[in-house]
Amino acid sequence: MKRHRWMLLITILMCTAFAGVSAQTDTVTQYGSQDITWRLDAAIDYAAGPAEGTNLFMSVATDAEGNIYVANLNNVLVIDGETGETIDTIFDESGTIQQYSDVAVAADGTLWIADNRSRVYRVDASGTILTTVAFEPVPPGFTDERNPGRIEVDPDGNLYVNYSGFGIFFQVFSPEGEYIRSIITGAGRLSGVNHFTFAADGTLFFQGAGIGWITEEDGQAVVHEFAAEFMEQQVFIQFYGIAMDDAGNIYFSAGADGDSGVTVFQLDSEGALIGQYGRGQERARWADEFGTDEIGHTAALAFAADGSLIIADINNTNSKLTKLTIQHED
């Protein structure tokens, strides 16, 4: 009788354990090719002129009308968010803008373009420059001219420009391009900024050697780490791309292996992993076309007007733009 009781107890415990593993697995959504609405592949052509485009997808932005904008090294591609078709190419015919490194949609529907060889420019639909934003020398010690890194527009329409430096360095400009203030911190665990984004309430989240968010207390910028426990478990060595949905979930691309590309991860507002997409393409194949659900060594992220995740990634010879349907969890 005792033996039967012990066997019954062991069976119950095993079933409970398996049920727990199943429950943990079910909490992480594995997105795949079945969730892709469309995918645009293009071979990189460095010899192409601005009108033709290089097909080097460096970053991506979206607007409320459903359009997608791709910073394409020597122009900006305008993509129809419904079909994935290219509907326009925007570039500065004067040649002032030398490199289209990043793009952000201004509050009035025009485009901010970061040229990391010079400055940030606001252009209209024809590519005509409307506003030029230069680095504002501010104390202490930042008197030398600096070229812009990444750019974003906050919920109030202000332009944020990331500059390289010792730690975290942003400058904030009005929707018209007038300097407002600088946000500067010393070096910390998260190092500098690769990409950044804004929550619906205007909180700035950034990706460095991990993910952080910034508050301003008594006129000083204070950096807080996000999902520190998850990051320590993963030991990522490369980060590229961050986005945030209206539910407060954070999406970022990262990799823990220098011999392959990145994966896109979805974290809830508490920093727990709830979804992921793709597998890093092996370095040995970075000259090949992308296979199913393969991602290159960089992957910029943005959200389309319909809530889909847009992923722009590259390897050494190809670029890819993907529209992925994802589950938003409150």
Secondary structure, DSSP 8 states (H G I E B T S, - for coil): -HHHHHHHHHHHHHHHHHHHHHHHHHTSEEE-GGGEEEEEEEE--TT--TTT------EEEE-TTSEEEEE-BSSEEEEETTT--EEEEE--TTS----B-EEEE-TTS-EEEE-TTS-EEEE-TT--EEEEE----BTTTB-S---EEEEEE-TTS-EEEEE-SSS-EEEEE-TTS-EEEEEE----TT-S-SEEEE-TT--EEEESSSEEEEEEETTEEEEEEESHHHHHHHT--EEEEEEE-TTS-EEEEEES-TTB--EEEEE-TTS-EEEEE-EE-BGGGTTS---TTEE-SEEEEEE-TTS-EEEEEE-SSEEEEEEE------
